[in-house]
Amino acid sequence: MKEIICGRKLVKFFGEGSEKRKVLDEVDVSVAKGEFLSVMGPSGSGKSTLLYTLSGMDAIDGGTVSFCGRDLAVCREEELADLRRTRMGFVFQQPALLKNLNLLDNIIFPSLRSHGRNGAEAEEKAKALMERTGILPLAQRSITQTSGGQLQRAGICRALMGDPEIIFADEPTGALNSSAAEEIMDIFSEINAQGTAVMMVTHDPKIAARAGRILFLADGRTAGELRFPEASANVSDIAKTSAKVNDITKASAKVSVAAKASSDADKLRFQDRIDCILEKMRVLGI
């Protein structure tokens, strides 16, 4: 499958003099078109730094980064900024929305300059994304009147305004409760299923289990990798669908039992993925 992002022998230092330390130590990583990659590792292992260097937000001290075959090292800062605006999307732990704008305007504002849309086109696109993520009724609300999960959905909408080829997500569920985190991951799973690549940094095995591939970092180096046949199905939708089937088919015990068995099997398979991640982490000592 064609690579979107490719990093080879990546090296990154932080600090100066006696405080200088190597944060990335010759890391190799790539993300293919339509792939869902999770990056895991202890605090300070270089997870977020890897994301920032691959996206061109942070310069590397050694190695190479290419985006769709284009060497980022030869790009001027204006060209890198243009790539990030038009072909990449970013979702962070805190969505950093503007307090003086409502939810809809926060989503629209960055795209007016970045994607050359007029106001009407941007608003139409933003409302379609808000409907897709379930927050369209909140369009006129202030960000102080919305929950953390709703704000993160707005952040995802903002990231999707340019129809990016890849989404870079740095701990997007780190500040959310388990229910909101699952809903956000349902959205990422849907985005990925429609062909957008996702590279996500997380410390949570349950979140990482949604990906088709997991890269483990330790002390700035690649410690290991885990591959699943494909990115995980939308787990909460499986549960919701099963519940609806059970409600509708109470008159038919056979259908109810079959639906429950299917749901239990799906949940078991997802739990197997989590167990594989935990075991891999134990073996790697991270």
N, C-alpha and C positions, 0 to 999 in steps of 0.2 A: 504494500500500500504506500502511496506517495507521502513523503514526509513534509510536514508543514514547518516544524521547528527542528533544528538539529544543532546540538552543542557537542564539541569535541575537545577533550583535554582542558576543560574549563578550570581556570585558576582565578581566585579572587582573594585579595588581602584587605584587612581592615587594620587601622591604626598606623602609627609611625614609630620608628626607633625600637626601643625595647618592648613597646606595647604592640608591635606589629605581629599579626597572626594570620595564618592562612585559613580562610573560611570555606573556600572550595579548593579541593586538591585533585586536579586532573579528572574531573567528573565528565562522563559521557552520558548523554541523554538525547532522546528524540521523541517527537510526538507526531504520529501519522494523521492523515486526514480522517476525521470522524472518530478518532480514538478518545478514550476517557482514561487519563493517567492520574493517579493519586501519588503524592510524594509524602512519605512519612519519615519520622526520625525524632530523636530527643530534641529538646530546646537547645539552640546553638549549633545544630548539626549542619546548617546551611540551606534548609528547605526554602525559606522565603528569598534568600539571596539568589538561589538557583532560579527561581521564578523571575526575579527582577532582571537578572543578567540575560536570560533567554528572551525576554520581551524588549530588551534594549533600554530599559529604564535605568539600568546601572551598568557602567562600563566594566569589562573584564580585564584582568591583568595578564591573562595568558589563555591560549586556546582560540577556538573559532565558534561563532554562532551564525547560522544561516536561517533565513526565513524564506520558504519556497524557493530555495536555491540561491538566494541573494545574501551575500556576505554583509552582515551588519557593521563590520569593522570599517568598511569603506563608505558607509552612509554618513552624511552630515547630520547634525542634530535635528535640523528641520525635516530631513527625510525620515529620520527615526520617529519623530513626533507624528508625521503624517501617516506612517505605517500603523502606529498605535491607535490613531484616531479612526482610521478607515478600515483596517483589516484585523484588528485585535479588540477584544473586550476585556474589561477588568472588573472584578468583584472582590471587595476587601471585607475584613471582619467588621469594620465600621463603614457604612456606605458614604459617609461624609457629604450629606445633603445640605443645601443652603437653607438656613432658618427663615429667610425672608421670602422664600418661594414655596408655593404649594407643591404637592407631590407630582402633579402633572408637569408643571413648569420645571421642576428639578430634572425630570427625565428628558424634556425637550431641549433645555438650554444648551448643553454641550454639543448637541448635534447640529444646531443652526449654522455654526461656523465649520464644524468638522466635515459634514456630509453634504453641504451645499443645498440643503432643503430650505424652502420657504416655510413660514410659520404654519400655514395650513397643512402642508405635507408632513411636517414634523409632528404636529398635533395628531393627525390621523394615524401615523405610525405608532406614536406613543400610546394612544388609546387602544389600539389593537393589541399591543404588548401588555398593557395593563389588564385588558380583558382576559388575555391568555393566562396571566399569572394571578387572576382573581382579585385585583385591587382597583378595577375601574370605578366602582362606587366611591372610592376614597380620593378621586382625582383632585378635588378642590380642598382637601384637608391640609392643614399645616403639618409639618413633620413632627411637631410636638403633640399632635393629636393621634398619632399612629403608633402601633406596637413595633418592637424590634424586628419581628418577622415580616411585617408589612413594609418596613423601611428597607429591609434587605431585598424584598421582591422588587421594590422600586429601583434599587441599585442594579438588579439583574436586568430590568427593563432598559435602564440607561446604557448598560453594557451591550445590549442587543440592538440598539438603535441603528448601528451601522452594518448590520448583518455580518458580523465578524466571522472569520474562518476558524478562530480559536478564542476560547475564553480562558483567561488566567484568573484563578480564584485562590486567594490567600486566606485560609481559615474562615470561609464564608459563614460557617455555622457556629463559630467559636463563642459568640456572645448570645446565643439563642438557647431557649429551653429545648428539651428533646422533641416535643411535638412540633414546634416551629422549625427545628432543624430538619426533621423528616419531610415537612412540606417543602422546604427550600431544596432539599435533595431530590424530591420528586420533579421539581422544575428543571434542575440540572440534568436529570436523567432524560426528561422529555427533549430538552435542547440538544443533548447529545444524540438521541435517537433520530433526530431530524437532520443530522449530518454535521453539526458543529463540534469541533474538537474541544476537549476540556482538559486543562491541566490544573489540578487542585492540590494545594498544600493543606494537610490536616493532621491532627494528632489522634483522631478518634477512629478506631478500627471499624465501627459501624458505618461511619461516613465513607471511609476509604473503600469499604466493601462494595460500594456502588460502581466502582471503576472496573475496567477490564484488565488493567495492569497497575501494579503498585511498585514504586521505586523506593527503596529504603536507604536513607543516608545516615552516616555516623561519623562524627569528627571531620565533616567536609568531604567525605569520600563515599562512593557507592558501596553500600554494605550488602546489598542483595536485591532481588527482584522476585515478584510473584505475578503470575499471569492466570487469568480466568478465561474461559472460552469466549466471553463477551461481557460488556458492561451489564450490570444487574438490572432486572426489571424494576418497575416502579412498585416497591414493596407495599407502601401504604394503600395504593390503589387496588392491589390484589386483595388486601384485607377488606377495603370498602366494598369492592365488587362482590366478594364472598358474602358479606353481611347482607347486601341487597338481595342476592340470590336466595339466601336463607329465609329472608322475610317473605319474598314472593312465593316461595315453594314449600311453605309449611304443610300444605296438603299432600305433598309428595315426599315421603321419607327418603325414597331412593335418590331423588335429585338433591335433597338437602345433604345427605350423607356424602354424595359424590362431590358436591361443591366444597364441603368442609375438608374432605380428603385432599382435594386439589389445593386449597388454601394452605393446609398444614404442610403439604409437600413443598410448596413455594417458600414458606417461611423456614422450613428445615434447610432447604438449599441455601438460602441467604445466611442462615446461622452457620452453615458449614463454611461459607466464605469468611465470616468473621473469625471462626475458630482457626482457619488456615492462617489468617493474618496474625492472630495472637501467638500461634505456634512458631511462625516464622520470626516474629519479634523476640520470642524467648530464645530461639536458636541463635539469633544474631546478637543477643544480649543488649537489646535496645528497648 
